[in-house]
């Protein structure tokens, strides 16, 4: 693995770690501020991770909330109870 790929993998792991702690979903701004990268960089990583099935994205108005797939199941059950 080259240096650039290793850096990308490390950043993806930081995002996964953050989302595993914050199960209620985070916006791109919240993710970028938490791990110290630009919003655009976070957006690129999240788009790749969504395409790989590592992150689930839920749009609420003009905000996209990002979750780990394992955390979205609990959220969906919670929303059904509220309806």
Buried (B, 14 or more C-beta within 10 A) or exposed (E): EEEEEEEBEEBBEBBBEBBEEBBEBBBBEBBBEBBEBEEEBBBBBBEEBBEEEBBBBEEEEEEBBBBBEEBBEEBEEEEEEEE
